[in-house]
């Protein structure tokens, strides 16, 4: 089995609260210098974090209960990758 020596995973829970999701995303970006964000798993927080991810040009994977069609609007969310089916994907 191969290992990925430079891979680390940092987990934060936003409890589907937009304000917490934005704060935690900023913490991940500014303090942990993350290369990718996975989540949040709810629509409103995912939209807010999607805007931040676009600003910082970070890949942003959304999944779980995140089904907002708005996230499929590429000009607004160019770095969002949707992992769950919605009306447009």
N, C-alpha and C positions, 0 to 999 in steps of 0.2 A: 504494500500500500504506500502510495506517495503522499508526502505531506507538503503543505504550502507554508514554508517558513516565514514569509512576510505577510501572512494573512492574520488579521485580528478582527474580532466581531465585538461591537459595543451595542448593547441592547438598552433601550429606554422605552417606557410605557407611557402613552399619552392619555389613556382611558377615554379615547374618542372625544377629547376636549380640544377645540381648535387652539386656544391660547397656550395650553400645555404643549401641543404638538409643535407650534411655531417656536416656542422657547427651547424645547428639546432639540429641534432641528438646528437652531442657531448654535446651541451648545456643541452638537456633533460637528458642525462645520467649523466653528471658530476655535474650539478647544481640542478636538480630536482629529481635525484635518481629514475627515472621512473622504473616501473616493466614490461612495455610492450611498444612497438612502433607500431602505426597503420599508415601505409603510408611509404613513399611518394606514390603518385598515378601515377607516370610516371616511365618508365623503367630504364633509366640511373641512376636517383637518388635512386631508390629502390635497385638497384644492389649495389651501393656504401654503402648505409645504411645497407643493408643485411650483408655485410662483417663486418661492425662495430657491428651489433647485434650479429653475431656469436662470435666475439671476446669477447664481454661482456656477452655472454650467455643469451641474452634477447629475449623473443618471439617477432617476427616481423611479423605483419599482413600486407599483401599487397593487394590492391584492386584498383578499378577504372580502369584507362587506363594501369595498370601494367600487361602486358601480356607476358613478356620476358620468354621464355622457360628456359633460364639460371637459373632463380630463383628456378626451380624444381630440380636442382642438389644438392641433400641432403648433400654430403660430403663438398661442398663449403658453402652451406647455411643451416646448420642444424636447425636453429631456425626460418626459414621463414615459415609462414603459408599462402598459396595462397588462397584468397577468390574469385577470378575470374577464370573462365575456361581458360585454354590455351591448347596447343597441347599435353602436357604430363600429365595434371591432369584430 
